Amino acid sequence: MPRPRPTADPAVITLEVNGERCAVAFAPHKTLLEVLREDLDLTGTKHGCELGECGTCTVLLDDAPVLSCLVLGLACDGRRVRTVEGMAEGARLHPLQETFADLGAAQCGYCTPGFLLTAQALLDANPRPTRDEIKAALAGNLCRCTGYLKIYEAVELAAARLRGEDAEPARETLYGRR
């Protein structure tokens, strides 16, 4: 008869998630991705490749985009985490969420949380990014549906709106070229 495997005592950390302090207990081997989804019930952060290659699990850790599948939960004690659930302010969507929806930048939506948070970090650091800067910032995020153009346009439109400009999408962005 096989011996039962010893179980490790749960780790307990305190962190700030989407602006709220919380304590969470979890198995010490868990990644931040697993802690968010399984222990804090924040399922907006998605499991992707779990190898750090797709960007699907991106969250902001102390305002910087990180691949949560590669960060141990234990490493987050005392730190700030922002997930896609924390982007909106009450019932009002973040401008990036609005423009992604308006322009069709989110197709199946699986990769969208990672793109949104990576783009938020970019716009927080650089309110006037060029198209090349947007491409470089989002290069670690993979999408199998959109072809990326709508994503770049959504980030550009959100950047303009965040700067207070009365920006609307170009007609061809919505309806294509004639």
KEMI-818746 format. One record per residue (C-alpha): residue in one letter; x, y, z. Coordinates in steps of 0.001 Angstrom, whole numbers, plus 524288, in hexadecimal, padded with zeros to 5 digits. Layout:
REM KEMI-818746
<atom><kedo>a</kedo><X>X</X><Y>Y</Y><Z>Z</Z></atom>
...
END
This chain:
REM KEMI-818746
<atom><kedo>m</kedo><X>80000</X><Y>80000</Y><Z>80000</Z></atom>
<atom><kedo>p</kedo><X>805A2</X><Y>80D4D</Y><Z>7FC2B</Z></atom>
<atom><kedo>r</kedo><X>80924</X><Y>816B1</Y><Z>806DC</Z></atom>
<atom><kedo>p</kedo><X>801A2</X><Y>8235E</Y><Z>80786</Z></atom>
<atom><kedo>r</kedo><X>809A4</X><Y>82ED9</Y><Z>802DE</Z></atom>
<atom><kedo>p</kedo><X>80C52</X><Y>83921</Y><Z>80D12</Z></atom>
<atom><kedo>t</kedo><X>80549</X><Y>845CC</Y><Z>80A80</Z></atom>
<atom><kedo>a</kedo><X>80BFB</X><Y>852C4</Y><Z>80C63</Z></atom>
<atom><kedo>d</kedo><X>80613</X><Y>85CA8</Y><Z>81574</Z></atom>
<atom><kedo>p</kedo><X>7FEF9</X><Y>86715</Y><Z>80DD7</Z></atom>
<atom><kedo>a</kedo><X>80619</X><Y>873B0</Y><Z>80B47</Z></atom>
<atom><kedo>v</kedo><X>7FF50</X><Y>88012</Y><Z>80FC0</Z></atom>
<atom><kedo>i</kedo><X>8026E</X><Y>88D12</Y><Z>80990</Z></atom>
<atom><kedo>t</kedo><X>7FC5C</X><Y>89A89</Y><Z>80982</Z></atom>
<atom><kedo>l</kedo><X>7FB93</X><Y>8A218</Y><Z>7FCE9</Z></atom>
<atom><kedo>e</kedo><X>7F39E</X><Y>8ACAF</Y><Z>7F685</Z></atom>
<atom><kedo>v</kedo><X>7EB27</X><Y>8A799</Y><Z>7EB79</Z></atom>
<atom><kedo>n</kedo><X>7E3D7</X><Y>8B174</Y><Z>7E32A</Z></atom>
<atom><kedo>g</kedo><X>7E519</X><Y>8BBB4</Y><Z>7EDB8</Z></atom>
<atom><kedo>e</kedo><X>7E0CD</X><Y>8B348</Y><Z>7F92E</Z></atom>
<atom><kedo>r</kedo><X>7E9C5</X><Y>8AD55</Y><Z>80374</Z></atom>
<atom><kedo>c</kedo><X>7E783</X><Y>89EEE</Y><Z>80595</Z></atom>
<atom><kedo>a</kedo><X>7EDC9</X><Y>89354</Y><Z>80C23</Z></atom>
<atom><kedo>v</kedo><X>7EDC1</X><Y>88690</Y><Z>804E2</Z></atom>
<atom><kedo>a</kedo><X>7F1F4</X><Y>878CB</Y><Z>808B1</Z></atom>
<atom><kedo>f</kedo><X>7F67A</X><Y>86F69</Y><Z>7FE20</Z></atom>
<atom><kedo>a</kedo><X>7FFA2</X><Y>8642E</Y><Z>7FB44</Z></atom>
<atom><kedo>p</kedo><X>80D6F</X><Y>869E4</Y><Z>7FAD9</Z></atom>
<atom><kedo>h</kedo><X>8104F</X><Y>8643E</Y><Z>7ED5E</Z></atom>
<atom><kedo>k</kedo><X>80574</X><Y>86C05</Y><Z>7E6B4</Z></atom>
<atom><kedo>t</kedo><X>8081E</X><Y>87688</Y><Z>7DCC0</Z></atom>
<atom><kedo>l</kedo><X>801DB</X><Y>883DA</Y><Z>7DD76</Z></atom>
<atom><kedo>l</kedo><X>7F900</X><Y>87F82</Y><Z>7D24D</Z></atom>
<atom><kedo>e</kedo><X>7F409</X><Y>87411</Y><Z>7DA53</Z></atom>
<atom><kedo>v</kedo><X>7F25E</X><Y>87C4B</Y><Z>7E697</Z></atom>
<atom><kedo>l</kedo><X>7EA60</X><Y>88668</Y><Z>7DF2C</Z></atom>
<atom><kedo>r</kedo><X>7E1A7</X><Y>87C8D</Y><Z>7D869</Z></atom>
<atom><kedo>e</kedo><X>7E064</X><Y>871C4</Y><Z>7E280</Z></atom>
<atom><kedo>d</kedo><X>7E1BC</X><Y>8789E</Y><Z>7EF90</Z></atom>
<atom><kedo>l</kedo><X>7DCAB</X><Y>8864C</Y><Z>7ECC3</Z></atom>
<atom><kedo>d</kedo><X>7D2A3</X><Y>8825A</Y><Z>7E25B</Z></atom>
<atom><kedo>l</kedo><X>7D793</X><Y>88C8E</Y><Z>7D8B1</Z></atom>
<atom><kedo>t</kedo><X>7D5F5</X><Y>884EF</Y><Z>7CC23</Z></atom>
<atom><kedo>g</kedo><X>7D82C</X><Y>8902F</Y><Z>7C2B7</Z></atom>
<atom><kedo>t</kedo><X>7E690</X><Y>88CA3</Y><Z>7C289</Z></atom>
<atom><kedo>k</kedo><X>7E78D</X><Y>88129</Y><Z>7B932</Z></atom>
<atom><kedo>h</kedo><X>7EFA4</X><Y>874C9</Y><Z>7B8CB</Z></atom>
<atom><kedo>g</kedo><X>7F6DA</X><Y>87490</Y><Z>7ABE9</Z></atom>
<atom><kedo>c</kedo><X>8037E</X><Y>86D96</Y><Z>7A8E5</Z></atom>
<atom><kedo>e</kedo><X>8084A</X><Y>86DB7</Y><Z>7B719</Z></atom>
<atom><kedo>l</kedo><X>815E9</X><Y>86F70</Y><Z>7B16F</Z></atom>
<atom><kedo>g</kedo><X>8167F</X><Y>87E40</Y><Z>7B0C7</Z></atom>
<atom><kedo>e</kedo><X>8153E</X><Y>87EBD</Y><Z>7A214</Z></atom>
<atom><kedo>c</kedo><X>8075B</X><Y>88368</Y><Z>79F27</Z></atom>
<atom><kedo>g</kedo><X>80464</X><Y>88ED7</Y><Z>7A84F</Z></atom>
<atom><kedo>t</kedo><X>7F6B1</X><Y>889FA</Y><Z>7AB49</Z></atom>
<atom><kedo>c</kedo><X>7F931</X><Y>889ED</Y><Z>7B9F5</Z></atom>
<atom><kedo>t</kedo><X>7FEBE</X><Y>897C1</Y><Z>7BA88</Z></atom>
<atom><kedo>v</kedo><X>7FB63</X><Y>89FB9</Y><Z>7C69B</Z></atom>
<atom><kedo>l</kedo><X>80149</X><Y>8AC19</Y><Z>7CC2C</Z></atom>
<atom><kedo>l</kedo><X>80A2C</X><Y>8A9B9</Y><Z>7D7C1</Z></atom>
<atom><kedo>d</kedo><X>80DD7</X><Y>8B69A</Y><Z>7DE1F</Z></atom>
<atom><kedo>d</kedo><X>8091F</X><Y>8BD0E</Y><Z>7D16F</Z></atom>
<atom><kedo>a</kedo><X>81207</X><Y>8B50D</Y><Z>7C87E</Z></atom>
<atom><kedo>p</kedo><X>80CEF</X><Y>8AA6E</Y><Z>7BF64</Z></atom>
<atom><kedo>v</kedo><X>81129</X><Y>89CCB</Y><Z>7C393</Z></atom>
<atom><kedo>l</kedo><X>80DD7</X><Y>88F2A</Y><Z>7BF15</Z></atom>
<atom><kedo>s</kedo><X>806A9</X><Y>889E8</Y><Z>7CAE2</Z></atom>
<atom><kedo>c</kedo><X>80957</X><Y>87BD6</Y><Z>7C6E8</Z></atom>
<atom><kedo>l</kedo><X>817D0</X><Y>87E43</Y><Z>7C99E</Z></atom>
<atom><kedo>v</kedo><X>81689</X><Y>88551</Y><Z>7D6AF</Z></atom>
<atom><kedo>l</kedo><X>8153C</X><Y>87DA2</Y><Z>7E336</Z></atom>
<atom><kedo>g</kedo><X>80A28</X><Y>88223</Y><Z>7EBC8</Z></atom>
<atom><kedo>l</kedo><X>813A9</X><Y>882D7</Y><Z>7F72A</Z></atom>
<atom><kedo>a</kedo><X>81B56</X><Y>88D4F</Y><Z>7EFF5</Z></atom>
<atom><kedo>c</kedo><X>80F8C</X><Y>8965B</Y><Z>7F070</Z></atom>
<atom><kedo>d</kedo><X>80ECB</X><Y>89868</Y><Z>7FF16</Z></atom>
<atom><kedo>g</kedo><X>80CA2</X><Y>8A6E1</Y><Z>801AC</Z></atom>
<atom><kedo>r</kedo><X>80B88</X><Y>8AA52</Y><Z>7F345</Z></atom>
<atom><kedo>r</kedo><X>800F4</X><Y>8B04D</Y><Z>7EAAC</Z></atom>
<atom><kedo>v</kedo><X>7FA2B</X><Y>8A81C</Y><Z>7E054</Z></atom>
<atom><kedo>r</kedo><X>7F0A5</X><Y>8AD37</Y><Z>7D631</Z></atom>
<atom><kedo>t</kedo><X>7E88C</X><Y>8A3E4</Y><Z>7CE0B</Z></atom>
<atom><kedo>v</kedo><X>7DEF6</X><Y>8A6B0</Y><Z>7C326</Z></atom>
<atom><kedo>e</kedo><X>7D426</X><Y>8A6A8</Y><Z>7CD54</Z></atom>
<atom><kedo>g</kedo><X>7DA80</X><Y>8B2AB</Y><Z>7D35D</Z></atom>
<atom><kedo>m</kedo><X>7DB31</X><Y>8BAF0</Y><Z>7C70B</Z></atom>
<atom><kedo>a</kedo><X>7CD53</X><Y>8C043</Y><Z>7C76B</Z></atom>
<atom><kedo>e</kedo><X>7C981</X><Y>8CADE</Y><Z>7D10B</Z></atom>
<atom><kedo>g</kedo><X>7BC84</X><Y>8C686</Y><Z>7D681</Z></atom>
<atom><kedo>a</kedo><X>7B361</X><Y>8C46D</Y><Z>7CB0A</Z></atom>
<atom><kedo>r</kedo><X>7BBDD</X><Y>8CC7F</Y><Z>7C1C5</Z></atom>
<atom><kedo>l</kedo><X>7C512</X><Y>8C4DB</Y><Z>7B925</Z></atom>
<atom><kedo>h</kedo><X>7D316</X><Y>8C940</Y><Z>7B77F</Z></atom>
<atom><kedo>p</kedo><X>7D4DF</X><Y>8D044</Y><Z>7AA62</Z></atom>
<atom><kedo>l</kedo><X>7DD08</X><Y>8C4C8</Y><Z>7A596</Z></atom>
<atom><kedo>q</kedo><X>7D1E5</X><Y>8BB70</Y><Z>7A883</Z></atom>
<atom><kedo>e</kedo><X>7C878</X><Y>8C47C</Y><Z>7A161</Z></atom>
<atom><kedo>t</kedo><X>7D0DF</X><Y>8C5DC</Y><Z>79544</Z></atom>
<atom><kedo>f</kedo><X>7D3DB</X><Y>8B755</Y><Z>79496</Z></atom>
<atom><kedo>a</kedo><X>7C53A</X><Y>8B4BF</Y><Z>794A1</Z></atom>
<atom><kedo>d</kedo><X>7C1D1</X><Y>8BFDE</Y><Z>78B4E</Z></atom>
<atom><kedo>l</kedo><X>7CC14</X><Y>8BC47</Y><Z>78128</Z></atom>
<atom><kedo>g</kedo><X>7CAC1</X><Y>8AD83</Y><Z>781C9</Z></atom>
<atom><kedo>a</kedo><X>7D889</X><Y>8AC05</Y><Z>7872B</Z></atom>
<atom><kedo>a</kedo><X>7D3AD</X><Y>8A0F1</Y><Z>78FD2</Z></atom>
<atom><kedo>q</kedo><X>7CF97</X><Y>89572</Y><Z>7878B</Z></atom>
<atom><kedo>c</kedo><X>7CE76</X><Y>88914</Y><Z>78FBE</Z></atom>
<atom><kedo>g</kedo><X>7D351</X><Y>89128</Y><Z>79B51</Z></atom>
<atom><kedo>y</kedo><X>7DC89</X><Y>8872D</Y><Z>7A12A</Z></atom>
<atom><kedo>c</kedo><X>7E8C6</X><Y>88F58</Y><Z>79F38</Z></atom>
<atom><kedo>t</kedo><X>7E1FC</X><Y>89C51</Y><Z>7A1AD</Z></atom>
<atom><kedo>p</kedo><X>7E4D0</X><Y>89DDC</Y><Z>7B05A</Z></atom>
<atom><kedo>g</kedo><X>7F367</X><Y>89C9A</Y><Z>7ADDD</Z></atom>
<atom><kedo>f</kedo><X>7F301</X><Y>8A676</Y><Z>7A2BF</Z></atom>
<atom><kedo>l</kedo><X>7EADA</X><Y>8AFF7</Y><Z>7AAC6</Z></atom>
<atom><kedo>l</kedo><X>7F3E5</X><Y>8AFE1</Y><Z>7B67B</Z></atom>
<atom><kedo>t</kedo><X>80036</X><Y>8B0AC</Y><Z>7AE48</Z></atom>
<atom><kedo>a</kedo><X>7FA5B</X><Y>8BC20</Y><Z>7A6D8</Z></atom>
<atom><kedo>q</kedo><X>7F652</X><Y>8C2A4</Y><Z>7B396</Z></atom>
<atom><kedo>a</kedo><X>8044E</X><Y>8C1F8</Y><Z>7B890</Z></atom>
<atom><kedo>l</kedo><X>8090F</X><Y>8C7C3</Y><Z>7ABB0</Z></atom>
<atom><kedo>l</kedo><X>7FF5E</X><Y>8D30C</Y><Z>7AC10</Z></atom>
<atom><kedo>d</kedo><X>8022F</X><Y>8D5C5</Y><Z>7BA5E</Z></atom>
<atom><kedo>a</kedo><X>81094</X><Y>8D749</Y><Z>7B6EC</Z></atom>
<atom><kedo>n</kedo><X>80EE4</X><Y>8DD82</Y><Z>7A982</Z></atom>
<atom><kedo>p</kedo><X>80224</X><Y>8E48E</Y><Z>7A678</Z></atom>
<atom><kedo>r</kedo><X>80620</X><Y>8E703</Y><Z>79847</Z></atom>
<atom><kedo>p</kedo><X>80BDF</X><Y>8DA4F</Y><Z>79330</Z></atom>
<atom><kedo>t</kedo><X>80ED7</X><Y>8D8B1</Y><Z>784E5</Z></atom>
<atom><kedo>r</kedo><X>809AC</X><Y>8CCED</Y><Z>77D8F</Z></atom>
<atom><kedo>d</kedo><X>8174A</X><Y>8C6DB</Y><Z>77E52</Z></atom>
<atom><kedo>e</kedo><X>817B8</X><Y>8C900</Y><Z>78D14</Z></atom>
<atom><kedo>i</kedo><X>80A65</X><Y>8C28A</Y><Z>78E69</Z></atom>
<atom><kedo>k</kedo><X>80EFE</X><Y>8B6FF</Y><Z>7863C</Z></atom>
<atom><kedo>a</kedo><X>81B4B</X><Y>8B5A4</Y><Z>78E6F</Z></atom>
<atom><kedo>a</kedo><X>813DF</X><Y>8B653</Y><Z>79B53</Z></atom>
<atom><kedo>l</kedo><X>809E9</X><Y>8AC2B</Y><Z>79707</Z></atom>
<atom><kedo>a</kedo><X>813AE</X><Y>8A32A</Y><Z>7904E</Z></atom>
<atom><kedo>g</kedo><X>81341</X><Y>8992C</Y><Z>79B56</Z></atom>
<atom><kedo>n</kedo><X>8048D</X><Y>8974F</Y><Z>799F4</Z></atom>
<atom><kedo>l</kedo><X>7FF80</X><Y>88DBE</Y><Z>78FE1</Z></atom>
<atom><kedo>c</kedo><X>7F21C</X><Y>88DD1</Y><Z>7897F</Z></atom>
<atom><kedo>r</kedo><X>7ED21</X><Y>8834B</Y><Z>78067</Z></atom>
<atom><kedo>c</kedo><X>7E11A</X><Y>88AC8</Y><Z>77BC6</Z></atom>
<atom><kedo>t</kedo><X>7E2F8</X><Y>89936</Y><Z>778D0</Z></atom>
<atom><kedo>g</kedo><X>7EF0D</X><Y>89B3E</Y><Z>770A5</Z></atom>
<atom><kedo>y</kedo><X>7F319</X><Y>8A608</Y><Z>77A51</Z></atom>
<atom><kedo>l</kedo><X>7EF27</X><Y>8B1F4</Y><Z>77225</Z></atom>
<atom><kedo>k</kedo><X>7E282</X><Y>8B421</Y><Z>779B8</Z></atom>
<atom><kedo>i</kedo><X>7EA05</X><Y>8B2A5</Y><Z>78673</Z></atom>
<atom><kedo>y</kedo><X>7F3EA</X><Y>8BD1B</Y><Z>78287</Z></atom>
<atom><kedo>e</kedo><X>7E8F7</X><Y>8C62E</Y><Z>77E1D</Z></atom>
<atom><kedo>a</kedo><X>7E193</X><Y>8C405</Y><Z>78AE6</Z></atom>
<atom><kedo>v</kedo><X>7EDA8</X><Y>8C796</Y><Z>792DC</Z></atom>
<atom><kedo>e</kedo><X>7EFC8</X><Y>8D3CF</Y><Z>78A9F</Z></atom>
<atom><kedo>l</kedo><X>7E193</X><Y>8D803</Y><Z>78C49</Z></atom>
<atom><kedo>a</kedo><X>7E1CF</X><Y>8D570</Y><Z>79AF1</Z></atom>
<atom><kedo>a</kedo><X>7EE6D</X><Y>8DD42</Y><Z>79C25</Z></atom>
<atom><kedo>a</kedo><X>7E802</X><Y>8E8D7</Y><Z>79573</Z></atom>
<atom><kedo>r</kedo><X>7DBFD</X><Y>8E7F3</Y><Z>79E2C</Z></atom>
<atom><kedo>l</kedo><X>7E463</X><Y>8E6CE</Y><Z>7AA6C</Z></atom>
<atom><kedo>r</kedo><X>7EB5C</X><Y>8F34F</Y><Z>7A639</Z></atom>
<atom><kedo>g</kedo><X>7DE02</X><Y>8F9E3</Y><Z>7A5E9</Z></atom>
<atom><kedo>e</kedo><X>7DCFC</X><Y>8FABB</Y><Z>79736</Z></atom>
<atom><kedo>d</kedo><X>7CFAC</X><Y>8F96F</Y><Z>790BE</Z></atom>
<atom><kedo>a</kedo><X>7D441</X><Y>8EDC7</Y><Z>788D6</Z></atom>
<atom><kedo>e</kedo><X>7CBF6</X><Y>8E4E8</Y><Z>78074</Z></atom>
<atom><kedo>p</kedo><X>7D07E</X><Y>8D92C</Y><Z>77893</Z></atom>
<atom><kedo>a</kedo><X>7D38A</X><Y>8DB4F</Y><Z>76A4F</Z></atom>
<atom><kedo>r</kedo><X>7C84F</X><Y>8D753</Y><Z>76155</Z></atom>
<atom><kedo>e</kedo><X>7D099</X><Y>8CCD3</Y><Z>75AD8</Z></atom>
<atom><kedo>t</kedo><X>7D3B2</X><Y>8C71E</Y><Z>7683C</Z></atom>
<atom><kedo>l</kedo><X>7C548</X><Y>8C467</Y><Z>76A40</Z></atom>
<atom><kedo>y</kedo><X>7C0CB</X><Y>8C192</Y><Z>75C5F</Z></atom>
<atom><kedo>g</kedo><X>7CCFC</X><Y>8BE39</Y><Z>754A4</Z></atom>
<atom><kedo>r</kedo><X>7D1F0</X><Y>8C49A</Y><Z>74847</Z></atom>
<atom><kedo>r</kedo><X>7C98E</X><Y>8C626</Y><Z>73C41</Z></atom>
END
